[in-house]
Amino acid sequence: MQYGRPTYGRGGFGSGIMKEFKNAFKLPDNGLMQLIFINVAVFVVFSLLHVILFFIQATSLYEVIESYFLLPASFSAFITQPWTLITYFFMHGGFMHIIFNMLFLYWFGLIIKEFLGGGKVVSLYVLGGVAGGLLYLLMYNLVPPFTNNVNTSVMLGASGGVYAVVVGAATLMPNYSMHLMFFGPVRIKYIALAYVFISLVNTTGANAGGNLAHLGGAALGFMFIKQLQAGTDLGKPVHWFISFAKSFFVHQPKVHVSYKKSASEKTSSKKKSTSSNPKSSGSSDVSQDEIDAILDKISQHGYESLTKDEKQKLFSAGSK
């Protein structure tokens, strides 16, 4: 009996994965998938490192390496490694941990991406993770029930950022429905409220720090969308930093092309510019009042009620 052997094209299976990873960062407005790829890549690298160090009986070395990426509750420890306020929400403690976080990020992130663009997903995720980490630090250093564990507690996981995306989607589109097993269609505002309530109740449990991060991320998600609807984009610093970081890795050569026009070409180009500019100057501008009206219409009647022109205006505004 013969069995067919799968083929993966040139380079094999590994190169296929690397190609998918690279393509995720080349496609425009693909922030959601980029976040998921980064989280999965970090999880795979640290999981393999853990296995390797386990077999050579150097597990303690893994714990030392991991500690440089986890967020410590102690403020005195945090100030020696402040980068952990960012790195902790790309770390995960197990397979189920990352699976559930990435599923919720994907489901609710798609809603944000559809209506506001992929850049807003990244903003919500990063700012939600930071807000969750800051609330965790404040509570464990200032509130008596938590201060007893301040020197032994560390935090990891994307839940703060994920909760920001979940609550952000529910704030933007409260009546958007998802089909849940055993429940059928449920409006996402009720899903978000249920998860926030569960996290609030569990702040007295063993994973108190994680649930505090959930609440911090949820509060940020609500505030982010409300400020966006009021005309203020809290995510601008995130986009600026990402653009600044990319400038070190992406080379963008300056190309200058020039040629001389004939007299007839100059005359025709002047005629074209005077006739076309008035139309093009106003077509891409969408006022905040128009966006608010579209969002109100979505909230009351659903996304399907929008006209093609309204959908385009909403997408254009979200891509800015």
Legacy VTK file of the C-alpha trace (Angstrom):
# vtk DataFile Version 3.0
C-alpha trace
ASCII
DATASET POLYDATA
POINTS 320 float
0.000 0.000 0.000
1.303 3.395 -0.926
0.611 6.656 0.819
0.774 10.013 -0.843
3.256 12.430 0.641
2.106 16.054 0.938
4.140 18.630 -0.894
4.519 22.225 0.158
6.232 23.741 -2.826
9.772 25.025 -2.897
11.440 25.277 0.451
9.143 22.838 2.240
6.702 23.261 5.083
8.887 25.522 7.240
9.498 28.022 4.475
5.749 28.037 3.757
5.049 29.149 7.307
7.727 31.843 7.078
6.197 33.037 3.808
2.776 33.337 5.449
4.353 35.215 8.356
6.104 37.668 6.030
2.988 38.175 3.925
0.992 39.063 7.041
3.276 42.068 7.517
3.202 43.105 3.865
-0.551 43.257 3.404
-2.150 46.648 4.112
-4.503 47.137 7.073
-3.644 43.703 8.466
-2.960 44.636 12.095
-5.271 41.984 13.534
-3.476 39.055 11.907
-0.104 40.611 12.681
-0.936 40.646 16.395
-2.025 37.006 16.263
1.111 35.963 14.357
3.380 37.756 16.841
1.665 36.136 19.830
1.852 32.681 18.266
5.492 33.148 17.236
6.508 34.231 20.755
4.615 31.294 22.260
6.306 28.794 19.911
9.801 30.183 20.562
9.441 30.124 24.342
7.787 26.688 24.310
10.658 25.206 22.289
13.192 26.932 24.527
11.477 25.453 27.573
11.619 21.949 26.111
15.285 22.254 25.147
16.343 23.569 28.569
14.254 20.891 30.291
16.111 18.082 28.510
19.505 19.533 29.357
18.353 20.006 32.958
18.514 23.797 32.864
14.925 24.655 33.739
16.092 27.302 36.189
17.758 29.120 33.294
14.440 29.211 31.462
12.775 30.783 34.496
15.471 33.461 34.581
15.025 34.230 30.869
11.230 34.281 31.160
11.363 36.658 34.145
12.790 39.375 31.887
9.520 39.401 29.913
6.904 39.015 32.669
5.431 42.005 34.520
6.389 41.966 38.225
3.874 43.290 40.742
6.569 44.940 42.850
7.123 48.504 41.706
10.766 48.392 42.803
11.282 45.362 40.536
9.302 46.945 37.698
11.442 50.092 37.492
14.471 47.890 36.786
12.728 46.331 33.757
10.036 48.775 32.561
9.830 47.126 29.130
7.806 44.334 30.742
4.751 46.626 30.639
4.737 45.805 26.910
6.324 42.358 26.677
4.055 40.700 29.234
0.997 40.832 26.972
2.764 38.843 24.262
3.557 35.996 26.683
1.310 33.041 27.546
1.390 30.322 30.158
0.034 27.405 28.171
-1.712 26.171 25.035
-5.279 26.813 26.236
-4.261 30.242 27.519
-3.137 31.463 24.098
-5.912 29.654 22.192
-8.746 31.393 24.053
-7.038 34.778 23.967
-6.374 34.594 20.227
-9.881 33.348 19.433
-11.512 36.256 21.258
-9.015 38.684 19.744
-9.885 37.373 16.284
-13.691 37.296 16.727
-14.053 40.762 18.204
-11.080 42.210 16.351
-12.821 41.465 13.055
-15.667 43.764 14.110
-13.290 46.614 14.905
-11.369 46.025 11.680
-14.542 45.955 9.568
-15.824 49.285 10.824
-12.695 51.198 11.884
-9.742 49.476 10.226
-6.952 47.183 11.415
-4.942 50.040 12.913
-7.588 50.581 15.581
-7.329 46.902 16.589
-3.622 47.363 17.243
-4.253 50.568 19.217
-6.884 48.923 21.398
-4.741 45.851 22.018
-1.598 47.773 22.986
-3.321 50.459 25.058
-5.542 47.853 26.735
-2.501 45.781 27.677
-0.742 48.843 29.090
-3.849 49.940 31.022
-4.285 46.436 32.448
-0.634 46.318 33.508
-0.806 49.728 35.189
-3.951 48.826 37.129
-2.262 45.588 38.225
0.778 47.513 39.481
-1.303 50.109 41.315
-3.579 47.601 43.033
-0.747 45.308 44.149
1.283 48.193 45.551
-1.508 50.249 47.151
-4.485 48.056 48.084
-4.040 45.938 51.280
-5.604 42.640 50.081
-3.041 42.499 47.267
0.065 44.014 48.876
0.697 40.773 50.799
1.633 39.072 47.493
3.424 41.978 45.832
6.894 40.386 46.004
5.843 36.996 44.639
3.373 37.919 41.899
4.109 38.310 38.201
1.734 38.619 35.281
1.635 37.428 31.671
-0.997 37.092 28.973
-2.814 39.114 26.330
-6.113 39.284 28.220
-5.887 43.004 29.058
-5.490 43.881 25.383
-8.108 41.333 24.325
-10.647 42.729 26.805
-10.019 46.204 25.380
-10.885 44.882 21.911
-13.966 43.010 23.212
-15.383 45.974 25.116
-14.353 48.354 22.338
-16.340 46.314 19.808
-19.336 46.156 22.170
-19.187 49.925 22.726
-18.988 50.626 18.998
-21.580 48.062 17.912
-23.615 47.090 21.020
-26.421 45.395 19.063
-24.133 43.367 16.789
-25.008 39.685 17.320
-22.847 36.586 17.567
-24.139 33.029 17.407
-23.189 31.162 20.574
-23.523 27.435 21.094
-26.657 26.583 23.128
-27.727 30.254 23.140
-28.100 31.214 19.497
-27.673 34.871 18.478
-26.530 37.072 21.383
-25.779 40.777 21.222
-22.129 41.454 21.931
-22.918 44.067 24.588
-24.247 41.231 26.766
-21.201 39.067 26.044
-18.890 41.910 27.058
-20.890 42.650 30.223
-20.791 38.979 31.209
-17.003 38.786 30.818
-16.431 42.016 32.739
-18.691 40.785 35.551
-16.869 37.435 35.721
-13.509 39.206 35.931
-14.777 41.542 38.644
-16.014 38.626 40.757
-12.752 36.726 40.278
-10.553 39.567 41.564
-10.807 37.817 44.931
-9.494 34.520 43.540
-6.137 32.967 42.787
-5.778 34.870 39.492
-6.620 38.253 40.988
-3.864 40.046 39.067
-5.026 38.717 35.727
-8.609 39.731 36.396
-7.501 43.220 37.421
-5.756 43.464 34.051
-9.011 42.420 32.371
-10.854 45.275 34.075
-8.153 47.792 33.161
-8.267 46.718 29.529
-12.080 46.777 29.494
-12.159 50.339 30.871
-9.635 51.442 28.254
-11.667 49.833 25.445
-14.811 51.705 26.478
-12.989 55.031 26.830
-11.104 54.569 23.533
-14.282 54.208 21.458
-16.110 57.012 23.272
-13.176 59.358 22.683
-12.952 58.257 19.059
-16.623 59.056 18.559
-15.963 62.477 20.114
-13.199 63.120 17.589
-10.104 62.162 19.648
-7.933 59.205 18.609
-6.098 57.895 21.685
-4.182 55.502 19.469
-2.065 58.140 17.707
0.979 57.589 19.988
0.834 53.856 19.233
0.791 54.446 15.478
3.596 56.994 15.756
5.781 54.558 17.713
5.103 51.685 15.294
5.946 53.907 12.310
9.103 55.079 14.073
10.163 51.484 14.828
9.457 50.364 11.256
11.671 53.125 9.896
14.703 51.259 11.247
13.854 48.058 9.378
12.066 49.147 6.203
14.203 50.996 3.705
12.217 53.409 1.575
14.481 54.838 -1.125
13.635 58.226 -2.510
13.068 58.145 -6.246
13.019 61.350 -8.254
11.603 61.231 -11.773
11.631 64.297 -13.978
11.074 65.061 -17.630
10.484 68.078 -19.780
7.030 68.772 -21.082
6.288 70.179 -24.455
4.255 73.358 -24.776
1.117 71.416 -25.753
1.478 69.045 -22.772
1.784 71.976 -20.380
-1.362 73.535 -21.762
-3.380 70.313 -21.521
-2.146 69.554 -18.001
-3.249 72.980 -16.808
-6.697 72.405 -18.222
-6.960 69.011 -16.506
-5.844 70.338 -13.133
-8.299 73.215 -13.121
-11.217 70.947 -13.997
-10.399 67.984 -11.740
-9.091 69.509 -8.503
-12.374 70.929 -7.186
-14.000 67.501 -7.345
-11.137 65.550 -5.846
-10.499 67.957 -2.978
-13.843 67.419 -1.319
-14.570 63.766 -2.125
-12.200 62.245 0.450
-13.181 64.499 3.360
-15.667 62.955 5.772
-16.846 65.093 8.673
-17.129 63.809 12.234
-20.875 64.559 12.171
-21.291 62.204 9.202
-19.357 59.452 10.988
-21.426 59.905 14.156
-24.633 59.701 12.132
-23.441 56.503 10.438
-22.466 54.924 13.780
-25.872 55.855 15.236
-27.562 54.238 12.258
-25.512 51.060 12.746
-26.375 50.980 16.464
-30.101 51.298 15.762
-30.573 49.283 12.580
-27.397 47.233 12.089
-24.548 47.362 9.617
-26.692 45.895 6.832
-28.810 49.075 6.798
-25.895 51.178 5.522
-25.672 52.218 1.908
-22.555 51.474 -0.110
-21.514 55.131 0.143
-21.931 55.130 3.944
-19.838 51.965 4.287
-17.089 53.543 2.199
-17.134 56.710 4.313
-16.875 54.670 7.532
-14.001 52.597 6.173
-12.163 55.684 4.910
-12.506 57.372 8.297
-11.266 54.266 10.096
-8.234 53.994 7.809
-7.017 57.505 8.610
LINES 1 321
320 0 1 2 3 4 5 6 7 8 9 10 11 12 13 14 15 16 17 18 19 20 21 22 23 24 25 26 27 28 29 30 31 32 33 34 35 36 37 38 39 40 41 42 43 44 45 46 47 48 49 50 51 52 53 54 55 56 57 58 59 60 61 62 63 64 65 66 67 68 69 70 71 72 73 74 75 76 77 78 79 80 81 82 83 84 85 86 87 88 89 90 91 92 93 94 95 96 97 98 99 100 101 102 103 104 105 106 107 108 109 110 111 112 113 114 115 116 117 118 119 120 121 122 123 124 125 126 127 128 129 130 131 132 133 134 135 136 137 138 139 140 141 142 143 144 145 146 147 148 149 150 151 152 153 154 155 156 157 158 159 160 161 162 163 164 165 166 167 168 169 170 171 172 173 174 175 176 177 178 179 180 181 182 183 184 185 186 187 188 189 190 191 192 193 194 195 196 197 198 199 200 201 202 203 204 205 206 207 208 209 210 211 212 213 214 215 216 217 218 219 220 221 222 223 224 225 226 227 228 229 230 231 232 233 234 235 236 237 238 239 240 241 242 243 244 245 246 247 248 249 250 251 252 253 254 255 256 257 258 259 260 261 262 263 264 265 266 267 268 269 270 271 272 273 274 275 276 277 278 279 280 281 282 283 284 285 286 287 288 289 290 291 292 293 294 295 296 297 298 299 300 301 302 303 304 305 306 307 308 309 310 311 312 313 314 315 316 317 318 319
